[in-house]
Amino acid sequence: MAPADSDENAAQIHCRLDVLLAEREMTLTKLSELVGVSLVNLSVLKNGRARAIRFSTLTAICKALDCEVGDLLVLAEWKAGTAV
């Protein structure tokens, strides 16, 4: 079986951290302080470059932002490199 990356219609997880922070008028620095995760690691997540996230980190972010996991992470369909 070929890796999911090679499939033209591969689904990817999109992190909506930037949207949730804006809605709450919270900075990434403040979130970093609240959850105990480095600013660099949160920036990687926010900018869509993260390849994994620990459940403990996910839980802490959701608690700090008063949201559900589904508010933070959504399934995005990709076709030939562009979002559908």
TILOTI-587246 format. One line per 2 residues: their letters; for each residue x, y, z of C-alpha. Coordinates in Angstrom, 3 decimals, decimal comma, padded with zeros to 6 digits. Last residue first. Example, Ala and Ser with C-alpha at 12.3 -4.5 7.8 and 13.67 -1.06 7.14 Angstrom:
BEGIN
SA = 013,670:-001,060:007,140 | 012,300:-004,500:007,800 $
This chain:
BEGIN
VA = -011,270:021,472:-001,927 | -007,858:022,494:-000,673 $
TG = -005,093:022,479:-003,263 | -002,199:020,050:-003,739 $
AK = -003,757:017,838:-006,416 | -006,904:017,352:-004,334 $
WE = -006,920:017,913:-000,606 | -009,826:017,214:001,743 $
AL = -009,562:018,901:005,127 | -010,462:017,056:008,326 $
VL = -010,737:019,413:011,270 | -008,682:019,895:014,427 $
LD = -009,345:022,705:016,901 | -013,140:022,764:017,047 $
GV = -013,225:018,967:016,788 | -010,952:018,715:019,845 $
EC = -013,544:020,650:021,827 | -013,106:024,213:023,026 $
DL = -012,500:026,241:026,173 | -009,286:027,709:024,735 $
AK = -007,171:026,764:027,760 | -008,964:023,429:028,167 $
CI = -008,616:022,601:024,455 | -004,924:023,489:024,503 $
AT = -004,294:021,361:027,604 | -006,120:018,364:026,126 $
LT = -004,210:018,575:022,848 | -000,935:018,831:024,743 $
SF = -001,784:015,786:026,863 | -002,921:013,903:023,753 $
RI = 000,471:014,531:022,217 | 000,531:016,121:018,773 $
AR = 001,976:014,822:015,519 | 003,289:015,964:012,118 $
AR = 003,149:019,672:012,909 | 003,761:022,082:010,006 $
GN = 000,268:023,550:009,862 | 001,212:027,079:010,914 $
KL = -000,562:026,856:014,260 | 001,084:023,541:015,157 $
VS = 004,584:024,781:014,340 | 003,810:028,003:016,227 $
LN = 002,682:025,991:019,240 | 005,998:024,120:019,219 $
VL = 007,997:027,365:018,934 | 006,036:029,057:021,719 $
SV = 006,932:026,202:024,006 | 004,170:024,231:025,691 $
GV = 003,193:024,896:029,311 | -000,522:025,193:028,551 $
LE = -001,273:028,637:029,971 | 002,101:030,229:029,198 $
SL = 002,063:028,986:025,605 | -001,513:030,214:025,217 $
KT = -000,377:033,686:026,334 | 002,491:033,660:023,819 $
LT = 000,169:032,482:021,030 | -001,904:035,553:021,715 $
ME = -005,520:035,510:022,820 | -008,350:037,596:021,385 $
RE = -010,670:034,627:021,928 | -011,893:034,536:018,331 $
AL = -008,354:035,273:017,130 | -006,915:032,373:019,138 $
LV = -009,593:030,012:017,819 | -008,915:031,029:014,212 $
DL = -005,120:030,663:014,537 | -005,494:027,274:016,227 $
RC = -007,629:025,884:013,396 | -005,410:022,851:012,799 $
HI = -006,053:021,022:009,528 | -005,895:017,241:009,368 $
QA = -005,265:015,862:005,933 | -007,270:013,825:003,452 $
AN = -005,407:012,364:000,489 | -007,054:012,909:-002,878 $
ED = -003,874:012,892:-004,960 | -002,561:009,900:-002,993 $
SD = 001,218:010,050:-002,544 | 001,071:011,396:000,994 $
AP = -001,147:008,480:002,087 | 001,810:006,126:001,668 $
AM = 001,370:003,407:-000,969 | 000,000:000,000:000,000 $
